[in-house]
Amino acid sequence: CIDYDGDNSYKLSNWTPIDRSVFECDFVETECRLKNETKRYIHIQVAEQKSETKTRLNPEVNPDVVLLVIDSVASTQLIRALPRTVNFLLHGMDAIEFRKFNKVGSNSRPNAFAALVGKYWNPELFLLEKDTFETALNPSRPSTC
């Protein structure tokens, strides 16, 4: 297992033979050997962690919210490629699907910015106008928002 140990560090557990299919960690590093060939992999999962202490937050005031962004794929293609994942998220986890989002930028950051904040920031216009980030978000300026 590879365990989180801070923003810039992690802890590795000892190597053990795989004799079970359930691991109690999110990241599992494996090494497979056959004759003279060795392959190493890192498997990723979400392992449920049981906590001994109860949370003190009131769920009515502080709800648990997880935002899962699957980027670089259209929602129709996501349903074709990962139907069981989509079904589990929607029906098993009561997820809410945000439909009708369009691409506004060439990577995750501008698309997430537009989805979460409701503003569109064009970095090319920002650089051309030598403007500040705060004024680029001003809705009275149609050239940048």
ChimeraX commands (.cxc) that place a marker at each C-alpha (Angstrom):
marker #1 position 0.00,0.00,0.00 radius 0.5
marker #1 position 1.00,3.58,-0.64 radius 0.5
marker #1 position -0.40,5.87,2.06 radius 0.5
marker #1 position -0.77,9.65,2.13 radius 0.5
marker #1 position 1.67,11.28,4.55 radius 0.5
marker #1 position 1.32,14.97,3.69 radius 0.5
marker #1 position 1.20,17.17,0.64 radius 0.5
marker #1 position 4.67,16.18,-0.53 radius 0.5
marker #1 position 5.25,12.76,0.98 radius 0.5
marker #1 position 3.89,9.24,1.24 radius 0.5
marker #1 position 4.53,6.04,3.20 radius 0.5
marker #1 position 5.09,2.60,1.70 radius 0.5
marker #1 position 4.01,-0.55,3.50 radius 0.5
marker #1 position 6.04,-3.75,3.36 radius 0.5
marker #1 position 5.78,-6.00,0.32 radius 0.5
marker #1 position 3.42,-8.93,0.91 radius 0.5
marker #1 position 2.29,-11.76,-1.37 radius 0.5
marker #1 position -1.18,-11.17,-2.79 radius 0.5
marker #1 position -3.45,-13.73,-1.20 radius 0.5
marker #1 position -6.62,-11.66,-1.15 radius 0.5
marker #1 position -8.51,-9.42,-3.52 radius 0.5
marker #1 position -9.51,-6.72,-1.02 radius 0.5
marker #1 position -6.97,-4.11,0.03 radius 0.5
marker #1 position -7.60,-1.52,2.73 radius 0.5
marker #1 position -5.77,1.31,0.99 radius 0.5
marker #1 position -6.41,3.61,-1.95 radius 0.5
marker #1 position -3.16,2.96,-3.83 radius 0.5
marker #1 position -1.77,-0.55,-4.25 radius 0.5
marker #1 position 1.61,-1.13,-5.87 radius 0.5
marker #1 position 2.09,-4.59,-7.36 radius 0.5
marker #1 position 5.07,-6.36,-8.83 radius 0.5
marker #1 position 4.53,-9.44,-11.00 radius 0.5
marker #1 position 7.35,-11.76,-12.03 radius 0.5
marker #1 position 7.38,-14.48,-14.66 radius 0.5
marker #1 position 10.72,-16.05,-15.52 radius 0.5
marker #1 position 13.05,-13.14,-16.37 radius 0.5
marker #1 position 10.32,-10.53,-16.80 radius 0.5
marker #1 position 9.10,-8.18,-14.06 radius 0.5
marker #1 position 6.17,-5.77,-14.36 radius 0.5
marker #1 position 5.14,-3.19,-11.76 radius 0.5
marker #1 position 1.77,-1.48,-11.56 radius 0.5
marker #1 position -0.02,0.97,-9.28 radius 0.5
marker #1 position -3.71,0.21,-8.86 radius 0.5
marker #1 position -6.06,2.93,-7.65 radius 0.5
marker #1 position -9.30,2.40,-5.77 radius 0.5
marker #1 position -11.38,4.12,-3.13 radius 0.5
marker #1 position -11.15,2.09,0.08 radius 0.5
marker #1 position -13.72,2.85,2.76 radius 0.5
marker #1 position -12.01,3.95,5.94 radius 0.5
marker #1 position -13.82,3.23,9.19 radius 0.5
marker #1 position -13.28,5.96,11.75 radius 0.5
marker #1 position -13.40,5.36,15.50 radius 0.5
marker #1 position -14.46,8.94,16.19 radius 0.5
marker #1 position -17.77,10.39,15.13 radius 0.5
marker #1 position -17.82,13.56,13.11 radius 0.5
marker #1 position -18.85,16.62,15.09 radius 0.5
marker #1 position -20.24,18.47,12.10 radius 0.5
marker #1 position -23.97,18.78,11.68 radius 0.5
marker #1 position -24.80,17.29,8.25 radius 0.5
marker #1 position -27.71,19.70,7.90 radius 0.5
marker #1 position -25.33,22.66,8.14 radius 0.5
marker #1 position -22.17,21.05,6.69 radius 0.5
marker #1 position -23.20,18.43,4.09 radius 0.5
marker #1 position -20.64,16.01,2.68 radius 0.5
marker #1 position -20.07,16.97,-0.94 radius 0.5
marker #1 position -17.71,15.23,-3.32 radius 0.5
marker #1 position -17.24,16.73,-6.76 radius 0.5
marker #1 position -16.09,14.17,-9.32 radius 0.5
marker #1 position -15.05,15.72,-12.63 radius 0.5
marker #1 position -14.48,13.39,-15.55 radius 0.5
marker #1 position -12.84,15.61,-18.12 radius 0.5
marker #1 position -11.94,15.25,-21.80 radius 0.5
marker #1 position -14.93,13.12,-22.70 radius 0.5
marker #1 position -18.47,13.94,-23.77 radius 0.5
marker #1 position -21.19,12.68,-21.45 radius 0.5
marker #1 position -22.61,10.45,-24.19 radius 0.5
marker #1 position -19.20,8.86,-24.72 radius 0.5
marker #1 position -18.79,8.44,-20.95 radius 0.5
marker #1 position -22.05,6.48,-20.80 radius 0.5
marker #1 position -20.86,4.24,-23.67 radius 0.5
marker #1 position -17.37,3.76,-22.22 radius 0.5
marker #1 position -18.21,3.40,-18.50 radius 0.5
marker #1 position -21.87,2.37,-18.22 radius 0.5
marker #1 position -21.48,0.50,-14.92 radius 0.5
marker #1 position -19.56,3.39,-13.35 radius 0.5
marker #1 position -22.21,5.90,-14.43 radius 0.5
marker #1 position -24.97,3.59,-13.17 radius 0.5
marker #1 position -23.24,3.15,-9.80 radius 0.5
marker #1 position -22.68,6.88,-9.36 radius 0.5
marker #1 position -26.24,7.84,-10.31 radius 0.5
marker #1 position -28.15,5.02,-8.62 radius 0.5
marker #1 position -25.79,3.64,-5.97 radius 0.5
marker #1 position -24.41,6.95,-4.71 radius 0.5
marker #1 position -27.36,9.24,-5.59 radius 0.5
marker #1 position -25.01,11.39,-7.64 radius 0.5
marker #1 position -26.28,14.42,-9.50 radius 0.5
marker #1 position -25.26,14.70,-13.13 radius 0.5
marker #1 position -24.68,18.21,-14.43 radius 0.5
marker #1 position -25.92,18.12,-18.01 radius 0.5
marker #1 position -25.53,20.60,-20.84 radius 0.5
marker #1 position -22.07,21.86,-19.93 radius 0.5
marker #1 position -20.00,22.96,-22.89 radius 0.5
marker #1 position -16.28,23.19,-23.35 radius 0.5
marker #1 position -15.04,26.76,-22.86 radius 0.5
marker #1 position -11.29,26.12,-22.65 radius 0.5
marker #1 position -8.62,23.71,-23.74 radius 0.5
marker #1 position -8.07,21.96,-20.38 radius 0.5
marker #1 position -9.67,21.24,-17.00 radius 0.5
marker #1 position -9.01,24.55,-15.28 radius 0.5
marker #1 position -11.05,26.94,-17.48 radius 0.5
marker #1 position -13.84,24.37,-17.82 radius 0.5
marker #1 position -14.08,23.82,-14.06 radius 0.5
marker #1 position -13.84,27.58,-13.48 radius 0.5
marker #1 position -16.79,28.18,-15.80 radius 0.5
marker #1 position -18.83,25.34,-14.28 radius 0.5
marker #1 position -18.22,26.21,-10.63 radius 0.5
marker #1 position -18.11,30.01,-10.72 radius 0.5
marker #1 position -20.24,30.72,-13.75 radius 0.5
marker #1 position -17.63,32.96,-15.36 radius 0.5
marker #1 position -15.53,32.51,-18.46 radius 0.5
marker #1 position -11.99,33.80,-18.39 radius 0.5
marker #1 position -10.09,34.09,-21.65 radius 0.5
marker #1 position -6.34,34.14,-20.87 radius 0.5
marker #1 position -5.47,35.50,-24.32 radius 0.5
marker #1 position -7.61,38.60,-23.77 radius 0.5
marker #1 position -6.25,38.87,-20.25 radius 0.5
marker #1 position -2.67,39.03,-21.55 radius 0.5
marker #1 position -3.48,41.37,-24.43 radius 0.5
marker #1 position -5.22,43.88,-22.21 radius 0.5
marker #1 position -2.59,43.62,-19.43 radius 0.5
marker #1 position -5.49,43.44,-17.03 radius 0.5
marker #1 position -5.79,42.02,-13.53 radius 0.5
marker #1 position -7.56,38.79,-12.72 radius 0.5
marker #1 position -10.19,40.54,-10.61 radius 0.5
marker #1 position -11.19,42.98,-13.33 radius 0.5
marker #1 position -11.19,40.18,-15.90 radius 0.5
marker #1 position -14.03,38.64,-13.87 radius 0.5
marker #1 position -16.07,41.83,-13.90 radius 0.5
marker #1 position -19.36,40.93,-15.63 radius 0.5
marker #1 position -19.73,44.48,-16.97 radius 0.5
marker #1 position -16.89,43.72,-19.40 radius 0.5
marker #1 position -18.40,41.55,-22.16 radius 0.5
marker #1 position -15.01,41.04,-23.82 radius 0.5
marker #1 position -13.77,38.86,-20.96 radius 0.5
marker #1 position -16.89,37.40,-19.37 radius 0.5
marker link #1:1,2 radius 0.2
marker link #1:2,3 radius 0.2
marker link #1:3,4 radius 0.2
marker link #1:4,5 radius 0.2
marker link #1:5,6 radius 0.2
marker link #1:6,7 radius 0.2
marker link #1:7,8 radius 0.2
marker link #1:8,9 radius 0.2
marker link #1:9,10 radius 0.2
marker link #1:10,11 radius 0.2
marker link #1:11,12 radius 0.2
marker link #1:12,13 radius 0.2
marker link #1:13,14 radius 0.2
marker link #1:14,15 radius 0.2
marker link #1:15,16 radius 0.2
marker link #1:16,17 radius 0.2
marker link #1:17,18 radius 0.2
marker link #1:18,19 radius 0.2
marker link #1:19,20 radius 0.2
marker link #1:20,21 radius 0.2
marker link #1:21,22 radius 0.2
marker link #1:22,23 radius 0.2
marker link #1:23,24 radius 0.2
marker link #1:24,25 radius 0.2
marker link #1:25,26 radius 0.2
marker link #1:26,27 radius 0.2
marker link #1:27,28 radius 0.2
marker link #1:28,29 radius 0.2
marker link #1:29,30 radius 0.2
marker link #1:30,31 radius 0.2
marker link #1:31,32 radius 0.2
marker link #1:32,33 radius 0.2
marker link #1:33,34 radius 0.2
marker link #1:34,35 radius 0.2
marker link #1:35,36 radius 0.2
marker link #1:36,37 radius 0.2
marker link #1:37,38 radius 0.2
marker link #1:38,39 radius 0.2
marker link #1:39,40 radius 0.2
marker link #1:40,41 radius 0.2
marker link #1:41,42 radius 0.2
marker link #1:42,43 radius 0.2
marker link #1:43,44 radius 0.2
marker link #1:44,45 radius 0.2
marker link #1:45,46 radius 0.2
marker link #1:46,47 radius 0.2
marker link #1:47,48 radius 0.2
marker link #1:48,49 radius 0.2
marker link #1:49,50 radius 0.2
marker link #1:50,51 radius 0.2
marker link #1:51,52 radius 0.2
marker link #1:52,53 radius 0.2
marker link #1:53,54 radius 0.2
marker link #1:54,55 radius 0.2
marker link #1:55,56 radius 0.2
marker link #1:56,57 radius 0.2
marker link #1:57,58 radius 0.2
marker link #1:58,59 radius 0.2
marker link #1:59,60 radius 0.2
marker link #1:60,61 radius 0.2
marker link #1:61,62 radius 0.2
marker link #1:62,63 radius 0.2
marker link #1:63,64 radius 0.2
marker link #1:64,65 radius 0.2
marker link #1:65,66 radius 0.2
marker link #1:66,67 radius 0.2
marker link #1:67,68 radius 0.2
marker link #1:68,69 radius 0.2
marker link #1:69,70 radius 0.2
marker link #1:70,71 radius 0.2
marker link #1:71,72 radius 0.2
marker link #1:72,73 radius 0.2
marker link #1:73,74 radius 0.2
marker link #1:74,75 radius 0.2
marker link #1:75,76 radius 0.2
marker link #1:76,77 radius 0.2
marker link #1:77,78 radius 0.2
marker link #1:78,79 radius 0.2
marker link #1:79,80 radius 0.2
marker link #1:80,81 radius 0.2
marker link #1:81,82 radius 0.2
marker link #1:82,83 radius 0.2
marker link #1:83,84 radius 0.2
marker link #1:84,85 radius 0.2
marker link #1:85,86 radius 0.2
marker link #1:86,87 radius 0.2
marker link #1:87,88 radius 0.2
marker link #1:88,89 radius 0.2
marker link #1:89,90 radius 0.2
marker link #1:90,91 radius 0.2
marker link #1:91,92 radius 0.2
marker link #1:92,93 radius 0.2
marker link #1:93,94 radius 0.2
marker link #1:94,95 radius 0.2
marker link #1:95,96 radius 0.2
marker link #1:96,97 radius 0.2
marker link #1:97,98 radius 0.2
marker link #1:98,99 radius 0.2
marker link #1:99,100 radius 0.2
marker link #1:100,101 radius 0.2
marker link #1:101,102 radius 0.2
marker link #1:102,103 radius 0.2
marker link #1:103,104 radius 0.2
marker link #1:104,105 radius 0.2
marker link #1:105,106 radius 0.2
marker link #1:106,107 radius 0.2
marker link #1:107,108 radius 0.2
marker link #1:108,109 radius 0.2
marker link #1:109,110 radius 0.2
marker link #1:110,111 radius 0.2
marker link #1:111,112 radius 0.2
marker link #1:112,113 radius 0.2
marker link #1:113,114 radius 0.2
marker link #1:114,115 radius 0.2
marker link #1:115,116 radius 0.2
marker link #1:116,117 radius 0.2
marker link #1:117,118 radius 0.2
marker link #1:118,119 radius 0.2
marker link #1:119,120 radius 0.2
marker link #1:120,121 radius 0.2
marker link #1:121,122 radius 0.2
marker link #1:122,123 radius 0.2
marker link #1:123,124 radius 0.2
marker link #1:124,125 radius 0.2
marker link #1:125,126 radius 0.2
marker link #1:126,127 radius 0.2
marker link #1:127,128 radius 0.2
marker link #1:128,129 radius 0.2
marker link #1:129,130 radius 0.2
marker link #1:130,131 radius 0.2
marker link #1:131,132 radius 0.2
marker link #1:132,133 radius 0.2
marker link #1:133,134 radius 0.2
marker link #1:134,135 radius 0.2
marker link #1:135,136 radius 0.2
marker link #1:136,137 radius 0.2
marker link #1:137,138 radius 0.2
marker link #1:138,139 radius 0.2
marker link #1:139,140 radius 0.2
marker link #1:140,141 radius 0.2
marker link #1:141,142 radius 0.2
marker link #1:142,143 radius 0.2
marker link #1:143,144 radius 0.2
marker link #1:144,145 radius 0.2
view
